[in-house]
Amino acid sequence: MKGKLKTVLFGFDKKETLNYIENYQRESQRKITTLESEISALKEQAEILKSENDAFETELNSAKKRLEDTEKEVAAIKKASDEKDKKYIDEIDETYKQLEIMRDNMKSSLDSFIKQVENINNNLENTKNAIDTEHQIESVNDKIMYI
């Protein structure tokens, strides 16, 4: 709208002023209608976005709950695994201790066996020496008898 009104002798032209006011009102009403329409569209869009946001919030909360449940499950599995590992380690330690005892017993038995073998060897050696000595004595006695 152009803003200049025609003037006449004692002010503004009545017809033109009324036309101006009418045009101004129509233009203002058109702008108001356009703005109300934009507001309505924005409200609808805001409702859609709010609905989408609510859906995302629900999905996020569900994902958080699943994550918490999974973390609890992982913690329980880890605890069970740790307990199982400790049990195996304890069993291995016990088996190791038993093997050490068996090794010590076997070493002791082997040492005893070696001593017995050495005693037998010594007895055999003594017996051999005694037999050799007796044989030598007999040989000497035989020689003496021949003499």
Summary of the structure (lengths in Angstrom):
residues: 147
radius of gyration: 59.5
end to end distance: 173.6
largest distance: 195.7
contacts: 283
relative contact order: 0.03
helix: 90%
strand: 3%
